[in-house]
Amino acid sequence: MPHLDLELKTKMSSFRRIAIGTWRTTYDPSIYGSMTVRVDKLLRYMDEFREKTGRKVTITHMMAKAVAETLKEMPDANALLRFNRIYVRKDIGVFFQVAMTDDETGEIDLSGATIHQADQKSLVQIYDEFVAQVKKVRSKKDPELEGTRSTFKKIPFFLLNFFMDMLSFLLFTLNLDLKRFGVPRDPFGSAMVTNIGSLGLEEAYVPLVPYSKVPILIATGAIEDVPVVRDGELTVAKKMKLCATMDHRIVDGSHAAVMSRVLRAWIEDPYGHFDDLSGLDEASPEQPAEGAAPD
């Protein structure tokens, strides 16, 4: 059984071939873009969702669903490179960083949680799965993840680069399933999302992670009050900046145009895209570990 369920993309433009030949690794083909979205309706939707379901949904959970739907609309961006060929993923997974404390050093460590098939899941399902994953990560009850963390601690520093490159080669280039060796299946998903707003930052561009083979990283900035003109009157609106870093070998302006349109639609019109609030009943959800998904 292969590590990932992939389908070879056989039709490629001449530019795509040139881009692949131009940039050898994800170290050098980064392109950047940002857009500012209005979040007044999104924040109102989140409040109503919390009141209706008892689930403390945050920007992080909303972005999981919105980014997944964006990749569903533009599947060519949901891809990776193997031997200079583009392969389109059949699964849409969204990766999020999770902060935790290292028991040995006492330092803040970073791990992650990935929601797979996020485009096929409701916001309620995404929330519940995200909470369960974060609890497992923070309590160190994920055997695959803990096995990987333990292995990394044993590797000499001078071999770290070689090890990461080799692991990426086995997982993604050769597409081998290494679960029996304690390596999680598709640990980074299709896109990465990080909430820089929780750090008080309004704008930042996250670097591509070469060994992850993820072509899109999105950073959500802090929500700001800004003056806007509405119906001829000066008023205050809440806005948030989304900053994207993309691998130009896979993503270009035509992809970005579609993705920005879809992402804006989901964020600025949540009532027309996310779960229908009238059909939700209050349940008994798990509550997230503190800081699991900051606003």
ZIPE-V958513 format. One record per pair of residues at least 24 apart in sequence whose C-alpha atoms are under 10 Angstrom apart, sorted by the first residue. I is the first residue (numbers start at 1). J is the second residue. Records with the same first field share a line. If there is no record, write none. Layout:
I = J + J
This chain:
1 = 175 + 176 + 177
2 = 171 + 172 + 174 + 175 + 176 + 177 + 178 + 185
3 = 170 + 171 + 172 + 174 + 175 + 176 + 177 + 178 + 179 + 184 + 185 + 186
4 = 89 + 90 + 91 + 171 + 172 + 175 + 176 + 177 + 185 + 186
5 = 87 + 88 + 89 + 90 + 91 + 175 + 186
6 = 79 + 80 + 86 + 87 + 88 + 89 + 90 + 91 + 175
7 = 79 + 86 + 87 + 88 + 89 + 90
8 = 79 + 81 + 82 + 85 + 86 + 87 + 88 + 89
9 = 76 + 79 + 85 + 86 + 87 + 88 + 89
10 = 85 + 86 + 87
11 = 86
12 = 85 + 86
15 = 249 + 252
16 = 85 + 86 + 248 + 249 + 250 + 251 + 252
17 = 84 + 85 + 86 + 249 + 250
18 = 249
19 = 247 + 248 + 249 + 250 + 251 + 252
20 = 81 + 83 + 84 + 85 + 86 + 248 + 249 + 250
21 = 84 + 249
22 = 249
23 = 247 + 248 + 249
24 = 84 + 249
25 = 81 + 84 + 210 + 211 + 213 + 247 + 249
26 = 207 + 208 + 209 + 210 + 211 + 212 + 213 + 214 + 215 + 246 + 247 + 248 + 249
27 = 207 + 208 + 209 + 210 + 247
28 = 208 + 210 + 247 + 248 + 249
29 = 208 + 245 + 246 + 247 + 248 + 249 + 250 + 251
30 = 207 + 208 + 215 + 216 + 244 + 245 + 246 + 247 + 248 + 249 + 251
31 = 208 + 216 + 244 + 245 + 246 + 247 + 248 + 249 + 251 + 252 + 253
32 = 205 + 206 + 207 + 216 + 217 + 218 + 243 + 244 + 245 + 246 + 247 + 248
33 = 205 + 218 + 242 + 243 + 244 + 245 + 246 + 253 + 256 + 260
34 = 203 + 204 + 205 + 218 + 219 + 220 + 241 + 242 + 243 + 244 + 245 + 260
35 = 240 + 241 + 242 + 243 + 244 + 260 + 264
36 = 220 + 221 + 239 + 240 + 241 + 242 + 243 + 264
37 = 223 + 238 + 239 + 240 + 241 + 242 + 263 + 264 + 265 + 267 + 268
38 = 223 + 224 + 225 + 226 + 237 + 238 + 239 + 240 + 241 + 264 + 267 + 268 + 269
39 = 223 + 224 + 237 + 238 + 239 + 240 + 241 + 264 + 267 + 268 + 269 + 270
40 = 223 + 225 + 236 + 237 + 238 + 239 + 240 + 267 + 268 + 269
41 = 238 + 267 + 268 + 269 + 270 + 271
42 = 238 + 266 + 267 + 268 + 269 + 270 + 271 + 274
43 = 238 + 267 + 268 + 270
44 = 270 + 271
45 = 269 + 270 + 271 + 274 + 275 + 277
46 = 270
48 = 277
49 = 123 + 124 + 275 + 276 + 277 + 278 + 280 + 281 + 282
50 = 282
51 = 282
52 = 277 + 278 + 279 + 280 + 281 + 282 + 283
53 = 124 + 277 + 280 + 281 + 282 + 283 + 284 + 285
54 = 281 + 282 + 283 + 284 + 285 + 286 + 287
55 = 124 + 127 + 128 + 282 + 283 + 284 + 285 + 286 + 287 + 288
56 = 127 + 285 + 286 + 287 + 288 + 293
57 = 123 + 124 + 126 + 127 + 128 + 287 + 288 + 293 + 294 + 295
58 = 127 + 292 + 293 + 294 + 295
59 = 195 + 197 + 220 + 267 + 293 + 294 + 295
60 = 96 + 127 + 130 + 193 + 194 + 195 + 220 + 292 + 293 + 294 + 295
61 = 96 + 115 + 123 + 124 + 126 + 127 + 128 + 130 + 131 + 293 + 294 + 295
62 = 123 + 126 + 127 + 266 + 267 + 270 + 274
63 = 94 + 96 + 123 + 193 + 194 + 195 + 218 + 220 + 263 + 266 + 267
64 = 93 + 94 + 95 + 96 + 114 + 115 + 116 + 118 + 119 + 123 + 126 + 127 + 130 + 191 + 192 + 193
65 = 93 + 94 + 115 + 117 + 118 + 119 + 120 + 121 + 122 + 123 + 126 + 127 + 263 + 266 + 273 + 274
66 = 118 + 119 + 123 + 262 + 263 + 264 + 265 + 266 + 267 + 270 + 273 + 274
67 = 92 + 93 + 94 + 118 + 119 + 190 + 191 + 192 + 193 + 218 + 259 + 260 + 262 + 263 + 266 + 267
68 = 92 + 93 + 94 + 115 + 116 + 117 + 118 + 119 + 120 + 121 + 190 + 191 + 263
69 = 118 + 119 + 120 + 259 + 262 + 263 + 266 + 273
70 = 119 + 258 + 259 + 260 + 261 + 262 + 263 + 264 + 265 + 266
71 = 119 + 190 + 191 + 255 + 258 + 259 + 262 + 263
72 = 118 + 119 + 120 + 259 + 262
73 = 255 + 258 + 259 + 262 + 263
74 = 254 + 255 + 256 + 257 + 258 + 259 + 262
75 = 255 + 259
76 = 250 + 251 + 255
77 = 190 + 191 + 214 + 215 + 216 + 246 + 247 + 250 + 251 + 252 + 255 + 256 + 259
78 = 189 + 190 + 191 + 214 + 215 + 216 + 250 + 251
79 = 190 + 191 + 213 + 214 + 215 + 216 + 250 + 251
80 = 172 + 173 + 190 + 212 + 213 + 214 + 215 + 247 + 249 + 250
81 = 172 + 173 + 213 + 214 + 215 + 249 + 250
82 = 169 + 172 + 173 + 174 + 175 + 213
83 = 173 + 174
84 = 173 + 249
86 = 249 + 250
87 = 250
88 = 190
89 = 189 + 190
90 = 117 + 190
91 = 116 + 117 + 118 + 119 + 120 + 186 + 189 + 190
92 = 116 + 117 + 118 + 119 + 120 + 189 + 190 + 191
93 = 117 + 118 + 119 + 186 + 187 + 188 + 189 + 190 + 191 + 192
94 = 118 + 119 + 187 + 188 + 189 + 190 + 191 + 192 + 193 + 214 + 217
95 = 187 + 188 + 189 + 190 + 191 + 192 + 193 + 194 + 214 + 217
96 = 130 + 134 + 188 + 189 + 191 + 192 + 193 + 194 + 195 + 292 + 293
97 = 134 + 188 + 192 + 193 + 194 + 195 + 292 + 293
98 = 133 + 134 + 137 + 138 + 194 + 291 + 292 + 293
99 = 134 + 137 + 138 + 291 + 292 + 293
100 = 134 + 137 + 138 + 139 + 140 + 291 + 292
101 = 138
102 = 138
111 = 137 + 138 + 145 + 149
112 = 137 + 138 + 145 + 187 + 188 + 192
113 = 137 + 187 + 188 + 189
114 = 186 + 187 + 188 + 189 + 190 + 191 + 192
115 = 187 + 188 + 189 + 190
116 = 186 + 187 + 188 + 189 + 190
117 = 189
121 = 275
122 = 274 + 275 + 276
123 = 274 + 275 + 276
124 = 274 + 275 + 280 + 285
127 = 285 + 286 + 287 + 288 + 293
128 = 285 + 286 + 287 + 288
129 = 286
130 = 288 + 292 + 293
131 = 285 + 286 + 287 + 288 + 289 + 292 + 293
132 = 286 + 287 + 288 + 289
133 = 288 + 292
134 = 288 + 289 + 290 + 291 + 292 + 293
135 = 286 + 287 + 288 + 289 + 290 + 292
136 = 289
138 = 289 + 292
139 = 289
142 = 184
143 = 182 + 183 + 184
144 = 179 + 180 + 181 + 182 + 183 + 184 + 185
145 = 182 + 183 + 184 + 187
146 = 182 + 183
147 = 181 + 182 + 183 + 184
148 = 181 + 182 + 183 + 184
149 = 182 + 183
151 = 182 + 183
161 = 211
164 = 210 + 211 + 212
165 = 210 + 211 + 212
166 = 211
167 = 211 + 212
168 = 210 + 211 + 212 + 213
169 = 211 + 212 + 213
171 = 211 + 212 + 213
172 = 211 + 212 + 213
173 = 213
186 = 212
187 = 212
188 = 212 + 213 + 214
189 = 213 + 214
190 = 214 + 215 + 216 + 217
191 = 215 + 216 + 217 + 218 + 246
192 = 216 + 217 + 218 + 219 + 244 + 245
193 = 217 + 218 + 219 + 220 + 243 + 244
194 = 218 + 219 + 220 + 221 + 293
195 = 219 + 220 + 221 + 222 + 242 + 293 + 294 + 295
196 = 220 + 221 + 222 + 242 + 243 + 294 + 295
197 = 221 + 222 + 223 + 224 + 240 + 241 + 294 + 295
198 = 222 + 223 + 291 + 293 + 294 + 295
199 = 294
201 = 241
202 = 240 + 241 + 242 + 243
203 = 240 + 241 + 242 + 243
204 = 241 + 242 + 243 + 244 + 245
205 = 242 + 243 + 244 + 245
206 = 243 + 244 + 245 + 246
207 = 244 + 245 + 246
208 = 245 + 246 + 247
210 = 247
213 = 247
214 = 246 + 247
215 = 245 + 246 + 247 + 248 + 249 + 250 + 251
216 = 244 + 245 + 246 + 247 + 248 + 250 + 251
217 = 243 + 244 + 245 + 246 + 247
218 = 242 + 243 + 244 + 245 + 246
219 = 243 + 244 + 245
220 = 244 + 295
221 = 295
222 = 295
223 = 295
239 = 268
